[in-house]
């Protein structure tokens, strides 16, 4: 009986193993045909000039193909063997691999205070808990986000990591290990530690310990690219007025964070080395124990959502384990995903602005086609009143806290509302998703395996939600002081009030000069009072108009703050003492009963509007040197 049980178990294991490792299709032509349809459809819809795709299984390409053009002007087609794409944050996986190599050698420890490895600067002790490499790898060090100078227009901004981090170290805004909030600077810190411990620049370290052993000859962290590779780099494009517009090379000052360039074919050995637990064709970049640790869950917001692994982002869908990393610059967008149970590697890169977010949709289409969701998930019935506690406006916890870019947090919030059918509906950037309750705090996306889980605080209030597909961040309920419903009306009222003051008061003064006031008419407010208010209105109106025309999009910020903006930021500072003076003058109008009642009311209201505006400007860090 015992022998029969063992035999049955072995037979069961073989069958299950065959099912897990079964090829995604008996004929690779079928996979290619399916991916052709998906990718060309998205490229047409989102105006993408070129793409490269590699899908491998068991270390062999199943689909390796280029789409569209690497150079639209020359009609040069994308070649998956030789066309290089910028891969953005997929570069981070090379940083995390380097960290794990040094951990394996005993030169680094994942749970040691990173200040022990830092020489040119130290992490401030804002919180008693120290930041460790494990925190950096799971994006849980508690840093604010920082976007200024994330990209550069020329190579003059490519300085040593130590210099950049000394000047641009982000503030600590929450205790480490509490929540994930994606951090480019956290990864740069890890790369800097690799440099300090190894004695090599990160580029040299990556070449010697990762790229060369894997024969990744077409992969480089150099910016601009070395001469032997430069002619193979795809152009980057935006789409405007019916045509593709070529964009300049994107310099990434913190190169290890997002500056790598590679081909689809060159990613095969890197993906396979990770799928083989550090081994590829006789070369080892990690031993199996270290590789297993790197790929294991390291932090999770809630049990029902995907975890962060040691550098890898968990992308598991439809009951299939998937992890990897996405990468985005302005003009290039890429995705690398590993399916360890099926021994599948997936790499996709686009060379156009419209590819943002599209790589994830292509991956989802691939998973749904070849690994459809077969896991039934129960739902529960809850009443509308219960669901209302989740309704409201939420924002990503990844935003700048201490600089003028804090305004990013008010953009693209996620609104949660309750439907008549007893589900929740989330809306972000115009896209709506419905969620079915599966337990008291967890919801499953309709027609998907994705989950969304809410969190209560000690008072029973809903404070956050977490998403399966975004383990790199949390979403926090927007406080009243940061809501658009408060700040947009303030801005609107202020602009109207300032325009009226600047235009109407001078006109009224000119008209009054031609008329003699009646004996019973009260004299107007003193001329100097109005001049003070007029100058103050002009200052802040120039500030609003100047900021609105200077900061027109992300490119206006990430390349650095212009001299014009730096000057504008001082206008509210100059306005502050003038506003205090207006409040004093307003008080005098009431004490001395100057002019008529409505003139005093209007002057007082205008003074209060200035105070509220300056609070708003200060709240969003549009003040002085907050850049």
Secondary structure, DSSP 4 states (H G I P E B T S, - for coil): -HHHHHHHHHHHHHHHHHHHT--S-SSHHHHHHHHHHHHHHHHHHHT--EEEEEEEETTEEEEEEEEEEEETTTTEEP-TTT-BEE-GGGGHHHHHHHHHHHHHTTS--TTSBGGGG-SS-----SSSSPPBHHHHHTT-S-BPP--TTSSBSSGGG---HHHHHHHHPPPB-S-TTS--B--HHHHHHHHHHHHHHHSS-HHHHHIIIIITTTT-TT-B--SS--HHHHTTBPPEEEEETTEEEEE---B-SSHHHH--EE-TTTHHHHHHHHHTTTEETTEESS-HHHHHHHTSEEE-SSTTSPPEESSPEE--BTTB--EEEEEE-SS-EEEEEEETTTTEEEEEEE-BGGGTTHHHHHHHHHHHHHS------------HHHHHTT-EEEEES-S-SSSGGGGGGGSS-EEEEE-TTS-EEEEETTEEEEEEESSSSEEEETTS--EEEEEE-TTS-EEEEEETT-TTB-EEEPPGGG-HHHHHHHHHHHHHHHHHHHHHHHHHHHHHTTSPPPTTSPPPSPHHHHHHHHHHHHHHHHHHHHHHHH--STHHHHT---HHHHHHTTHHHHHHHHHHHHHHHHHHHHHTT-S-HHHHHHHHHHHHHHHHHHHHHHHTT-STT--
